[in-house]
């Protein structure tokens, strides 16, 4: 659930700043978020030129996906609390409700592991044309996903 909130806030704040502040590259005293986007654009030149496709995708993320993630986190918490015996909003602090909420992380870790595995399998034929950093990204994503699939069930 924390991941949903983090993702939603990231979409709304970071990507929203990029979409709704088109002149941030020209600011004499740039904000922290402007510096983040300037640094990010060093790796992807489409952000410097404010490519219309990039703005469309980032705008969609900021306006639709960000609030949808926050709404999903709220819905998950309310469903878990609603299934609890007394149905009280303060039931979220009880041990069995917290365990139910934490089980979402295990599900997320397994799904992320499946995604990382499929990324490697489906892109394996193109590895000859990939940069070493792109290959490293696939491998690190797989290693981290494997780590969380092992750690979450142990700690649960």
Buried (B, 14 or more C-beta within 10 A) or exposed (E): BEEBBEBBBBBBEBBBBBBEBEEBBEEEEBEEBBEBBBEEBEEEEEBBEBEEEBBEBBBBBBBEBBEBBBEBBBEBBEEBBEEBEEEEEEBBEBEEBEEBBBBBBBEBBBEBBEEBBEBBEEEEEEEEEEEEEEEEEBEEBBEBBBEBBEEBEEEE
